[in-house]
Amino acid sequence: MPKHVRELIFVFAGGAAGTAMRVVVNIIGDGGRGSLMFVNVVGAFILGWFLARASSHHVHVNRFFAVGFLGSFTTFSAFALESVLLADAGIWVGSAAWIAVSVSLGVVAAVAGRLVGGRVATGRSNGTRW
């Protein structure tokens, strides 16, 4: 089987698992902005941690977890839609706050994940993105 086909299978499998986990969070949580914020912040933290350790992972693990699982678990499109819906409802300050808080917490969580993962912000990188 060609390498790219194997990688695609790992992405699909990770995506299915991430989607299932996202549904679980929605069931357990409020299913609204709270759940959305949770998955995006937790996903950013986990991705930061995972990529800090990525040099020790096989490419298929990276595709499964970083691209598939976390790509489907976190949802930029839902974040963007929520921003627009708040603005459409005339809640401009709420929309701006939602965007600022979501992006800020996501960046802080990704940095924290890298720190916990063992890659202190020294500029070291192995070039692995996903």
N, CA, C and O atoms as CSV, one atom per row, in Angstrom:
chain,resi,resn,atom,element,x,y,z
A,1,MET,N,N,0.847,-1.175,0.000
A,1,MET,CA,C,0.000,0.000,0.000
A,1,MET,C,C,0.897,1.245,0.000
A,1,MET,O,O,1.844,1.312,0.784
A,2,PRO,N,N,0.623,2.212,-0.847
A,2,PRO,CA,C,1.451,3.417,-0.907
A,2,PRO,C,C,1.429,4.186,0.423
A,2,PRO,O,O,0.435,4.176,1.149
A,3,LYS,N,N,2.538,4.843,0.712
A,3,LYS,CA,C,2.688,5.571,1.976
A,3,LYS,C,C,1.583,6.606,2.175
A,3,LYS,O,O,1.026,6.707,3.268
A,4,HIS,N,N,1.258,7.371,1.140
A,4,HIS,CA,C,0.250,8.421,1.293
A,4,HIS,C,C,-1.136,7.844,1.584
A,4,HIS,O,O,-1.946,8.487,2.253
A,5,VAL,N,N,-1.411,6.651,1.090
A,5,VAL,CA,C,-2.688,6.010,1.380
A,5,VAL,C,C,-2.731,5.581,2.845
A,5,VAL,O,O,-3.754,5.743,3.512
A,6,ARG,N,N,-1.628,5.036,3.343
A,6,ARG,CA,C,-1.547,4.661,4.759
A,6,ARG,C,C,-1.728,5.890,5.651
A,6,ARG,O,O,-2.450,5.842,6.647
A,7,GLU,N,N,-1.065,6.989,5.286
A,7,GLU,CA,C,-1.200,8.222,6.076
A,7,GLU,C,C,-2.645,8.708,6.075
A,7,GLU,O,O,-3.146,9.155,7.107
A,8,LEU,N,N,-3.312,8.627,4.942
A,8,LEU,CA,C,-4.704,9.042,4.848
A,8,LEU,C,C,-5.600,8.181,5.737
A,8,LEU,O,O,-6.523,8.693,6.370
A,9,ILE,N,N,-5.335,6.900,5.784
A,9,ILE,CA,C,-6.104,5.999,6.648
A,9,ILE,C,C,-5.925,6.397,8.111
A,9,ILE,O,O,-6.890,6.404,8.874
A,10,PHE,N,N,-4.689,6.730,8.507
A,10,PHE,CA,C,-4.444,7.152,9.880
A,10,PHE,C,C,-5.164,8.466,10.193
A,10,PHE,O,O,-5.694,8.627,11.292
A,11,VAL,N,N,-5.190,9.402,9.248
A,11,VAL,CA,C,-5.902,10.664,9.447
A,11,VAL,C,C,-7.400,10.394,9.608
A,11,VAL,O,O,-8.031,10.952,10.506
A,12,PHE,N,N,-7.974,9.550,8.755
A,12,PHE,CA,C,-9.394,9.221,8.852
A,12,PHE,C,C,-9.721,8.568,10.198
A,12,PHE,O,O,-10.709,8.927,10.838
A,13,ALA,N,N,-8.902,7.618,10.622
A,13,ALA,CA,C,-9.142,6.937,11.897
A,13,ALA,C,C,-9.058,7.925,13.063
A,13,ALA,O,O,-9.891,7.896,13.968
A,14,GLY,N,N,-8.055,8.790,13.035
A,14,GLY,CA,C,-7.931,9.807,14.081
A,14,GLY,C,C,-9.103,10.769,14.063
A,14,GLY,O,O,-9.602,11.175,15.112
A,15,GLY,N,N,-9.541,11.135,12.856
A,15,GLY,CA,C,-10.689,12.027,12.729
A,15,GLY,C,C,-11.955,11.420,13.313
A,15,GLY,O,O,-12.737,12.116,13.961
A,16,ALA,N,N,-12.160,10.144,13.092
A,16,ALA,CA,C,-13.336,9.469,13.656
A,16,ALA,C,C,-13.274,9.476,15.181
A,16,ALA,O,O,-14.280,9.734,15.842
A,17,ALA,N,N,-12.108,9.197,15.737
A,17,ALA,CA,C,-11.953,9.185,17.197
A,17,ALA,C,C,-12.130,10.592,17.777
A,17,ALA,O,O,-12.785,10.760,18.806
A,18,GLY,N,N,-11.553,11.597,17.124
A,18,GLY,CA,C,-11.686,12.966,17.596
A,18,GLY,C,C,-13.120,13.464,17.534
A,18,GLY,O,O,-13.579,14.171,18.432
A,19,THR,N,N,-13.822,13.095,16.478
A,19,THR,CA,C,-15.226,13.475,16.343
A,19,THR,C,C,-16.057,12.843,17.454
A,19,THR,O,O,-16.912,13.500,18.048
A,20,ALA,N,N,-15.804,11.573,17.731
A,20,ALA,CA,C,-16.531,10.890,18.808
A,20,ALA,C,C,-16.261,11.566,20.146
A,20,ALA,O,O,-17.179,11.752,20.945
A,21,MET,N,N,-14.997,11.937,20.395
A,21,MET,CA,C,-14.663,12.606,21.651
A,21,MET,C,C,-15.344,13.959,21.738
A,21,MET,O,O,-15.786,14.367,22.812
A,22,ARG,N,N,-15.431,14.648,20.627
A,22,ARG,CA,C,-16.106,15.959,20.603
A,22,ARG,C,C,-17.573,15.801,20.972
A,22,ARG,O,O,-18.109,16.618,21.722
A,23,VAL,N,N,-18.228,14.774,20.465
A,23,VAL,CA,C,-19.628,14.520,20.799
A,23,VAL,C,C,-19.771,14.227,22.289
A,23,VAL,O,O,-20.714,14.694,22.927
A,24,VAL,N,N,-18.842,13.460,22.840
A,24,VAL,CA,C,-18.865,13.156,24.280
A,24,VAL,C,C,-18.775,14.448,25.095
A,24,VAL,O,O,-19.516,14.626,26.061
A,25,VAL,N,N,-17.867,15.350,24.704
A,25,VAL,CA,C,-17.729,16.631,25.417
A,25,VAL,C,C,-19.034,17.425,25.324
A,25,VAL,O,O,-19.458,18.028,26.310
A,26,ASN,N,N,-19.670,17.432,24.162
A,26,ASN,CA,C,-20.943,18.145,24.020
A,26,ASN,C,C,-22.041,17.534,24.882
A,26,ASN,O,O,-22.877,18.254,25.428
A,27,ILE,N,N,-22.043,16.215,25.006
A,27,ILE,CA,C,-23.053,15.542,25.824
A,27,ILE,C,C,-22.827,15.851,27.302
A,27,ILE,O,O,-23.767,16.159,28.035
A,28,ILE,N,N,-21.571,15.765,27.727
A,28,ILE,CA,C,-21.238,16.012,29.133
A,28,ILE,C,C,-21.359,17.495,29.467
A,28,ILE,O,O,-21.858,17.859,30.531
A,29,GLY,N,N,-20.903,18.342,28.557
A,29,GLY,CA,C,-20.918,19.786,28.781
A,29,GLY,C,C,-22.236,20.413,28.395
A,29,GLY,O,O,-23.268,19.745,28.327
A,30,ASP,N,N,-22.185,21.706,28.145
A,30,ASP,CA,C,-23.411,22.444,27.829
A,30,ASP,C,C,-23.784,22.369,26.351
A,30,ASP,O,O,-24.884,22.773,25.974
A,31,GLY,N,N,-22.887,21.859,25.508
A,31,GLY,CA,C,-23.162,21.753,24.085
A,31,GLY,C,C,-23.101,23.086,23.354
A,31,GLY,O,O,-23.371,23.149,22.155
A,32,GLY,N,N,-22.751,24.140,24.060
A,32,GLY,CA,C,-22.703,25.466,23.458
A,32,GLY,C,C,-21.302,26.048,23.506
A,32,GLY,O,O,-20.308,25.355,23.288
A,33,ARG,N,N,-21.252,27.351,23.802
A,33,ARG,CA,C,-19.963,28.041,23.803
A,33,ARG,C,C,-18.993,27.471,24.831
A,33,ARG,O,O,-17.788,27.436,24.585
A,34,GLY,N,N,-19.498,27.025,25.977
A,34,GLY,CA,C,-18.608,26.454,27.000
A,34,GLY,C,C,-17.889,25.212,26.488
A,34,GLY,O,O,-16.681,25.067,26.672
A,35,SER,N,N,-18.629,24.324,25.850
A,35,SER,CA,C,-18.033,23.113,25.280
A,35,SER,C,C,-17.058,23.454,24.162
A,35,SER,O,O,-15.984,22.863,24.056
A,36,LEU,N,N,-17.448,24.417,23.331
A,36,LEU,CA,C,-16.589,24.838,22.226
A,36,LEU,C,C,-15.280,25.421,22.745
A,36,LEU,O,O,-14.209,25.086,22.240
A,37,MET,N,N,-15.358,26.294,23.754
A,37,MET,CA,C,-14.157,26.879,24.337
A,37,MET,C,C,-13.285,25.775,24.945
A,37,MET,O,O,-12.066,25.774,24.777
A,38,PHE,N,N,-13.918,24.846,25.645
A,38,PHE,CA,C,-13.182,23.752,26.281
A,38,PHE,C,C,-12.393,22.939,25.254
A,38,PHE,O,O,-11.192,22.731,25.428
A,39,VAL,N,N,-13.048,22.479,24.191
A,39,VAL,CA,C,-12.340,21.633,23.226
A,39,VAL,C,C,-11.226,22.411,22.526
A,39,VAL,O,O,-10.161,21.854,22.259
A,40,ASN,N,N,-11.456,23.681,22.229
A,40,ASN,CA,C,-10.419,24.450,21.548
A,40,ASN,C,C,-9.220,24.712,22.446
A,40,ASN,O,O,-8.082,24.618,21.985
A,41,VAL,N,N,-9.442,25.037,23.719
A,41,VAL,CA,C,-8.328,25.299,24.634
A,41,VAL,C,C,-7.605,23.994,24.978
A,41,VAL,O,O,-6.376,23.935,24.939
A,42,VAL,N,N,-8.356,22.966,25.310
A,42,VAL,CA,C,-7.727,21.672,25.630
A,42,VAL,C,C,-6.999,21.122,24.401
A,42,VAL,O,O,-5.891,20.598,24.516
A,43,GLY,N,N,-7.617,21.241,23.236
A,43,GLY,CA,C,-6.969,20.778,22.004
A,43,GLY,C,C,-5.685,21.525,21.713
A,43,GLY,O,O,-4.702,20.921,21.284
A,44,ALA,N,N,-5.677,22.843,21.941
A,44,ALA,CA,C,-4.464,23.637,21.730
A,44,ALA,C,C,-3.363,23.195,22.690
A,44,ALA,O,O,-2.203,23.077,22.296
A,45,PHE,N,N,-3.726,22.950,23.953
A,45,PHE,CA,C,-2.749,22.481,24.935
A,45,PHE,C,C,-2.175,21.130,24.513
A,45,PHE,O,O,-0.958,20.947,24.492
A,46,ILE,N,N,-3.043,20.200,24.183
A,46,ILE,CA,C,-2.598,18.851,23.818
A,46,ILE,C,C,-1.741,18.889,22.559
A,46,ILE,O,O,-0.727,18.194,22.492
A,47,LEU,N,N,-2.122,19.683,21.560
A,47,LEU,CA,C,-1.322,19.767,20.343
A,47,LEU,C,C,0.047,20.363,20.639
A,47,LEU,O,O,1.053,19.885,20.113
A,48,GLY,N,N,0.103,21.401,21.473
A,48,GLY,CA,C,1.396,21.965,21.866
A,48,GLY,C,C,2.261,20.932,22.561
A,48,GLY,O,O,3.449,20.807,22.264
A,49,TRP,N,N,1.668,20.190,23.486
A,49,TRP,CA,C,2.404,19.146,24.204
A,49,TRP,C,C,2.861,18.054,23.242
A,49,TRP,O,O,4.016,17.630,23.272
A,50,PHE,N,N,1.954,17.609,22.401
A,50,PHE,CA,C,2.259,16.517,21.477
A,50,PHE,C,C,3.389,16.893,20.520
A,50,PHE,O,O,4.320,16.113,20.319
A,51,LEU,N,N,3.311,18.072,19.938
A,51,LEU,CA,C,4.338,18.473,18.978
A,51,LEU,C,C,5.679,18.742,19.645
A,51,LEU,O,O,6.721,18.637,18.998
A,52,ALA,N,N,5.669,19.087,20.931
A,52,ALA,CA,C,6.935,19.228,21.656
A,52,ALA,C,C,7.636,17.881,21.781
A,52,ALA,O,O,8.856,17.831,21.938
A,53,ARG,N,N,6.888,16.805,21.713
A,53,ARG,CA,C,7.423,15.453,21.837
A,53,ARG,C,C,7.446,14.721,20.501
A,53,ARG,O,O,7.793,13.541,20.452
A,54,ALA,N,N,7.084,15.402,19.420
A,54,ALA,CA,C,6.819,14.754,18.133
A,54,ALA,C,C,8.011,14.060,17.511
A,54,ALA,O,O,7.822,13.122,16.736
A,55,SER,N,N,9.220,14.472,17.808
A,55,SER,CA,C,10.371,13.844,17.160
A,55,SER,C,C,10.460,12.363,17.497
A,55,SER,O,O,11.077,11.589,16.765
A,56,SER,N,N,9.839,11.970,18.608
A,56,SER,CA,C,9.891,10.562,18.991
A,56,SER,C,C,8.727,9.753,18.415
A,56,SER,O,O,8.648,8.546,18.643
A,57,HIS,N,N,7.839,10.391,17.686
A,57,HIS,CA,C,6.672,9.700,17.143
A,57,HIS,C,C,6.877,9.338,15.676
A,57,HIS,O,O,7.551,10.046,14.929
A,58,HIS,N,N,6.295,8.254,15.299
A,58,HIS,CA,C,6.275,7.830,13.907
A,58,HIS,C,C,5.319,8.744,13.145
A,58,HIS,O,O,4.375,9.271,13.734
A,59,VAL,N,N,5.544,8.937,11.858
A,59,VAL,CA,C,4.717,9.835,11.041
A,59,VAL,C,C,3.244,9.436,11.095
A,59,VAL,O,O,2.376,10.308,11.052
A,60,HIS,N,N,2.945,8.152,11.187
A,60,HIS,CA,C,1.551,7.719,11.238
A,60,HIS,C,C,0.886,8.150,12.550
A,60,HIS,O,O,-0.297,8.491,12.570
A,61,VAL,N,N,1.649,8.134,13.633
A,61,VAL,CA,C,1.119,8.608,14.913
A,61,VAL,C,C,0.820,10.101,14.813
A,61,VAL,O,O,-0.218,10.563,15.287
A,62,ASN,N,N,1.728,10.854,14.197
A,62,ASN,CA,C,1.497,12.290,14.012
A,62,ASN,C,C,0.239,12.536,13.187
A,62,ASN,O,O,-0.576,13.388,13.541
A,63,ARG,N,N,0.074,11.802,12.095
A,63,ARG,CA,C,-1.098,11.991,11.232
A,63,ARG,C,C,-2.384,11.619,11.975
A,63,ARG,O,O,-3.383,12.334,11.897
A,64,PHE,N,N,-2.350,10.499,12.694
A,64,PHE,CA,C,-3.522,10.050,13.440
A,64,PHE,C,C,-3.917,11.075,14.500
A,64,PHE,O,O,-5.071,11.499,14.568
A,65,PHE,N,N,-2.946,11.467,15.327
A,65,PHE,CA,C,-3.256,12.265,16.505
A,65,PHE,C,C,-3.359,13.763,16.211
A,65,PHE,O,O,-4.377,14.387,16.513
A,66,ALA,N,N,-2.309,14.338,15.622
A,66,ALA,CA,C,-2.275,15.794,15.428
A,66,ALA,C,C,-3.241,16.244,14.340
A,66,ALA,O,O,-3.985,17.206,14.533
A,67,VAL,N,N,-3.239,15.567,13.210
A,67,VAL,CA,C,-4.092,15.990,12.094
A,67,VAL,C,C,-5.501,15.424,12.253
A,67,VAL,O,O,-6.476,16.174,12.194
A,68,GLY,N,N,-5.620,14.127,12.451
A,68,GLY,CA,C,-6.933,13.487,12.508
A,68,GLY,C,C,-7.693,13.757,13.793
A,68,GLY,O,O,-8.743,14.401,13.784
A,69,PHE,N,N,-7.150,13.257,14.907
A,69,PHE,CA,C,-7.872,13.362,16.184
A,69,PHE,C,C,-8.085,14.811,16.614
A,69,PHE,O,O,-9.220,15.242,16.822
A,70,LEU,N,N,-6.988,15.564,16.746
A,70,LEU,CA,C,-7.124,16.940,17.231
A,70,LEU,C,C,-7.762,17.849,16.188
A,70,LEU,O,O,-8.432,18.820,16.540
A,71,GLY,N,N,-7.559,17.544,14.908
A,71,GLY,CA,C,-8.197,18.337,13.859
A,71,GLY,C,C,-9.715,18.234,13.891
A,71,GLY,O,O,-10.408,19.202,13.577
A,72,SER,N,N,-10.233,17.079,14.266
A,72,SER,CA,C,-11.686,16.926,14.337
A,72,SER,C,C,-12.232,17.235,15.723
A,72,SER,O,O,-13.406,17.578,15.864
A,73,PHE,N,N,-11.396,17.117,16.743
A,73,PHE,CA,C,-11.824,17.414,18.115
A,73,PHE,C,C,-12.013,18.917,18.305
A,73,PHE,O,O,-13.013,19.352,18.877
A,74,THR,N,N,-11.063,19.702,17.832
A,74,THR,CA,C,-11.184,21.154,17.913
A,74,THR,C,C,-11.837,21.657,16.639
A,74,THR,O,O,-11.774,20.997,15.602
A,75,THR,N,N,-12.457,22.811,16.712
A,75,THR,CA,C,-13.235,23.242,15.556
A,75,THR,C,C,-13.129,24.738,15.339
A,75,THR,O,O,-13.852,25.515,15.962
A,76,PHE,N,N,-12.247,25.134,14.473
A,76,PHE,CA,C,-12.138,26.547,14.146
A,76,PHE,C,C,-13.404,27.037,13.464
A,76,PHE,O,O,-13.836,28.166,13.698
A,77,SER,N,N,-13.999,26.209,12.629
A,77,SER,CA,C,-15.196,26.643,11.913
A,77,SER,C,C,-16.340,26.935,12.879
A,77,SER,O,O,-17.079,27.897,12.670
A,78,ALA,N,N,-16.504,26.140,13.922
A,78,ALA,CA,C,-17.550,26.410,14.906
A,78,ALA,C,C,-17.236,27.687,15.683
A,78,ALA,O,O,-18.137,28.466,15.992
A,79,PHE,N,N,-15.973,27.898,15.995
A,79,PHE,CA,C,-15.544,29.140,16.654
A,79,PHE,C,C,-15.882,30.353,15.783
A,79,PHE,O,O,-16.422,31.343,16.277
A,80,ALA,N,N,-15.567,30.273,14.501
A,80,ALA,CA,C,-15.845,31.379,13.587
A,80,ALA,C,C,-17.345,31.624,13.465
A,80,ALA,O,O,-17.791,32.771,13.477
A,81,LEU,N,N,-18.119,30.559,13.350
A,81,LEU,CA,C,-19.566,30.707,13.238
A,81,LEU,C,C,-20.153,31.335,14.495
A,81,LEU,O,O,-21.011,32.212,14.401
A,82,GLU,N,N,-19.712,30.909,15.648
A,82,GLU,CA,C,-20.202,31.483,16.901
A,82,GLU,C,C,-19.899,32.975,16.960
A,82,GLU,O,O,-20.715,33.757,17.448
A,83,SER,N,N,-18.732,33.372,16.465
A,83,SER,CA,C,-18.357,34.792,16.416
A,83,SER,C,C,-19.340,35.575,15.549
A,83,SER,O,O,-19.784,36.658,15.930
A,84,VAL,N,N,-19.677,35.028,14.389
A,84,VAL,CA,C,-20.599,35.678,13.463
A,84,VAL,C,C,-22.014,35.717,14.046
A,84,VAL,O,O,-22.698,36.735,13.936
A,85,LEU,N,N,-22.455,34.627,14.661
A,85,LEU,CA,C,-23.803,34.594,15.228
A,85,LEU,C,C,-23.971,35.629,16.345
A,85,LEU,O,O,-25.012,36.277,16.446
A,86,LEU,N,N,-22.956,35.776,17.165
A,86,LEU,CA,C,-23.015,36.801,18.214
A,86,LEU,C,C,-23.115,38.195,17.594
A,86,LEU,O,O,-23.909,39.025,18.039
A,87,ALA,N,N,-22.310,38.444,16.570
A,87,ALA,CA,C,-22.353,39.747,15.898
A,87,ALA,C,C,-23.701,39.959,15.208
A,87,ALA,O,O,-24.259,41.055,15.265
A,88,ASP,N,N,-24.223,38.923,14.562
A,88,ASP,CA,C,-25.533,39.026,13.902
A,88,ASP,C,C,-26.643,39.356,14.896
A,88,ASP,O,O,-27.614,40.030,14.551
A,89,ALA,N,N,-26.497,38.880,16.124
A,89,ALA,CA,C,-27.492,39.141,17.159
A,89,ALA,C,C,-27.311,40.531,17.772
A,89,ALA,O,O,-28.042,40.917,18.684
A,90,GLY,N,N,-26.330,41.277,17.261
A,90,GLY,CA,C,-26.079,42.621,17.778
A,90,GLY,C,C,-25.219,42.646,19.022
A,90,GLY,O,O,-25.078,43.684,19.668
A,91,ILE,N,N,-24.643,41.505,19.359
A,91,ILE,CA,C,-23.806,41.405,20.556
A,91,ILE,C,C,-22.350,41.590,20.127
A,91,ILE,O,O,-21.543,40.663,20.200
A,92,TRP,N,N,-22.036,42.800,19.679
A,92,TRP,CA,C,-20.723,43.091,19.117
A,92,TRP,C,C,-19.619,42.963,20.161
A,92,TRP,O,O,-18.564,42.395,19.879
A,93,VAL,N,N,-19.848,43.476,21.344
A,93,VAL,CA,C,-18.830,43.385,22.399
A,93,VAL,C,C,-18.633,41.919,22.789
A,93,VAL,O,O,-17.507,41.473,23.009
A,94,GLY,N,N,-19.724,41.188,22.872
A,94,GLY,CA,C,-19.628,39.759,23.193
A,94,GLY,C,C,-18.876,38.992,22.120
A,94,GLY,O,O,-18.087,38.097,22.426
A,95,SER,N,N,-19.117,39.338,20.865
A,95,SER,CA,C,-18.414,38.700,19.755
A,95,SER,C,C,-16.921,38.997,19.815
A,95,SER,O,O,-16.094,38.098,19.661
A,96,ALA,N,N,-16.581,40.267,20.040
A,96,ALA,CA,C,-15.164,40.647,20.136
A,96,ALA,C,C,-14.504,39.983,21.338
A,96,ALA,O,O,-13.359,39.537,21.255
A,97,ALA,N,N,-15.227,39.918,22.456
A,97,ALA,CA,C,-14.676,39.267,23.653
A,97,ALA,C,C,-14.477,37.773,23.408
A,97,ALA,O,O,-13.460,37.202,23.801
A,98,TRP,N,N,-15.458,37.144,22.754
A,98,TRP,CA,C,-15.365,35.721,22.420
A,98,TRP,C,C,-14.114,35.439,21.591
A,98,TRP,O,O,-13.378,34.491,21.863
A,99,ILE,N,N,-13.886,36.267,20.585
A,99,ILE,CA,C,-12.715,36.100,19.718
A,99,ILE,C,C,-11.430,36.305,20.513
A,99,ILE,O,O,-10.512,35.488,20.431
A,100,ALA,N,N,-11.359,37.383,21.277
A,100,ALA,CA,C,-10.140,37.701,22.037
A,100,ALA,C,C,-9.830,36.625,23.073
A,100,ALA,O,O,-8.688,36.182,23.193
A,101,VAL,N,N,-10.845,36.208,23.816
A,101,VAL,CA,C,-10.630,35.200,24.861
A,101,VAL,C,C,-10.274,33.847,24.240
A,101,VAL,O,O,-9.366,33.169,24.721
A,102,SER,N,N,-10.974,33.452,23.186
A,102,SER,CA,C,-10.695,32.163,22.541
A,102,SER,C,C,-9.276,32.100,21.994
A,102,SER,O,O,-8.553,31.131,22.228
A,103,VAL,N,N,-8.886,33.132,21.271
A,103,VAL,CA,C,-7.540,33.135,20.685
A,103,VAL,C,C,-6.484,33.209,21.792
A,103,VAL,O,O,-5.489,32.486,21.748
A,104,SER,N,N,-6.698,34.075,22.776
A,104,SER,CA,C,-5.719,34.220,23.858
A,104,SER,C,C,-5.552,32.920,24.640
A,104,SER,O,O,-4.429,32.471,24.868
A,105,LEU,N,N,-6.657,32.322,25.045
A,105,LEU,CA,C,-6.567,31.065,25.790
A,105,LEU,C,C,-5.958,29.950,24.944
A,105,LEU,O,O,-5.197,29.129,25.454
A,106,GLY,N,N,-6.290,29.917,23.655
A,106,GLY,CA,C,-5.708,28.906,22.773
A,106,GLY,C,C,-4.205,29.040,22.663
A,106,GLY,O,O,-3.489,28.040,22.722
A,107,VAL,N,N,-3.713,30.261,22.505
A,107,VAL,CA,C,-2.263,30.483,22.407
A,107,VAL,C,C,-1.590,30.141,23.729
A,107,VAL,O,O,-0.556,29.474,23.742
A,108,VAL,N,N,-2.163,30.589,24.835
A,108,VAL,CA,C,-1.592,30.269,26.150
A,108,VAL,C,C,-1.580,28.755,26.366
A,108,VAL,O,O,-0.604,28.210,26.880
A,109,ALA,N,N,-2.646,28.084,25.981
A,109,ALA,CA,C,-2.708,26.633,26.150
A,109,ALA,C,C,-1.665,25.927,25.288
A,109,ALA,O,O,-1.047,24.963,25.741
A,110,ALA,N,N,-1.460,26.383,24.062
A,110,ALA,CA,C,-0.447,25.765,23.196
A,110,ALA,C,C,0.956,25.958,23.776
A,110,ALA,O,O,1.768,25.033,23.752
A,111,VAL,N,N,1.241,27.141,24.292
A,111,VAL,CA,C,2.544,27.395,24.926
A,111,VAL,C,C,2.699,26.514,26.164
A,111,VAL,O,O,3.753,25.914,26.377
A,112,ALA,N,N,1.650,26.439,26.973
A,112,ALA,CA,C,1.698,25.593,28.163
A,112,ALA,C,C,1.917,24.130,27.789
A,112,ALA,O,O,2.674,23.420,28.451
A,113,GLY,N,N,1.256,23.687,26.733
A,113,GLY,CA,C,1.440,22.308,26.278
A,113,GLY,C,C,2.870,22.038,25.864
A,113,GLY,O,O,3.414,20.976,26.167
A,114,ARG,N,N,3.488,22.989,25.174
A,114,ARG,CA,C,4.898,22.825,24.784
A,114,ARG,C,C,5.789,22.771,26.021
A,114,ARG,O,O,6.720,21.967,26.081
A,115,LEU,N,N,5.511,23.619,27.005
A,115,LEU,CA,C,6.314,23.615,28.229
A,115,LEU,C,C,6.165,22.291,28.968
A,115,LEU,O,O,7.156,21.694,29.389
A,116,VAL,N,N,4.941,21.842,29.122
A,116,VAL,CA,C,4.705,20.566,29.792
A,116,VAL,C,C,5.312,19.422,28.983
A,116,VAL,O,O,5.796,18.442,29.549
A,117,GLY,N,N,5.283,19.552,27.667
A,117,GLY,CA,C,5.838,18.524,26.794
A,117,GLY,C,C,7.360,18.492,26.792
A,117,GLY,O,O,7.963,17.586,26.216
A,118,GLY,N,N,7.973,19.463,27.426
A,118,GLY,CA,C,9.424,19.435,27.556
A,118,GLY,C,C,10.175,20.343,26.613
A,118,GLY,O,O,11.406,20.344,26.626
A,119,ARG,N,N,9.493,21.105,25.807
A,119,ARG,CA,C,10.164,22.011,24.878
A,119,ARG,C,C,9.970,23.418,25.397
A,119,ARG,O,O,8.970,24.067,25.092
A,120,VAL,N,N,10.916,23.886,26.174
A,120,VAL,CA,C,10.865,25.245,26.685
A,120,VAL,C,C,11.020,26.192,25.510
A,120,VAL,O,O,11.727,25.879,24.552
A,121,ALA,N,N,10.383,27.323,25.570
A,121,ALA,CA,C,10.380,28.274,24.455
A,121,ALA,C,C,11.772,28.843,24.215
A,121,ALA,O,O,12.056,29.987,24.568
A,122,THR,N,N,12.638,28.029,23.608
A,122,THR,CA,C,14.009,28.452,23.322
A,122,THR,C,C,14.239,28.595,21.834
A,122,THR,O,O,15.346,28.897,21.388
A,123,GLY,N,N,13.197,28.378,21.080
A,123,GLY,CA,C,13.349,28.449,19.633
A,123,GLY,C,C,13.754,27.118,19.021
A,123,GLY,O,O,13.864,27.002,17.801
A,124,ARG,N,N,13.979,26.107,19.865
A,124,ARG,CA,C,14.322,24.796,19.337
A,124,ARG,C,C,13.117,24.210,18.608
A,124,ARG,O,O,11.988,24.280,19.093
A,125,SER,N,N,13.367,23.649,17.470
A,125,SER,CA,C,12.300,23.016,16.726
A,125,SER,C,C,12.897,21.923,15.861
A,125,SER,O,O,13.984,22.076,15.303
A,126,ASN,N,N,12.184,20.833,15.759
A,126,ASN,CA,C,12.648,19.762,14.890
A,126,ASN,C,C,11.987,19.854,13.524
A,126,ASN,O,O,12.151,18.971,12.683
A,127,GLY,N,N,11.237,20.931,13.311
A,127,GLY,CA,C,10.582,21.141,12.021
A,127,GLY,C,C,9.247,20.418,11.873
A,127,GLY,O,O,8.558,20.611,10.872
A,128,THR,N,N,8.870,19.598,12.838
A,128,THR,CA,C,7.606,18.869,12.764
A,128,THR,C,C,6.456,19.812,13.046
A,128,THR,O,O,6.431,20.473,14.084
A,129,ARG,N,N,5.527,19.876,12.152
A,129,ARG,CA,C,4.368,20.737,12.334
A,129,ARG,C,C,3.157,19.922,12.764
A,129,ARG,O,O,2.428,20.360,13.655
A,130,TRP,N,N,2.913,18.781,12.185
A,130,TRP,CA,C,1.765,17.974,12.554
A,130,TRP,C,C,2.208,16.569,12.768
A,130,TRP,O,O,1.391,15.707,13.091
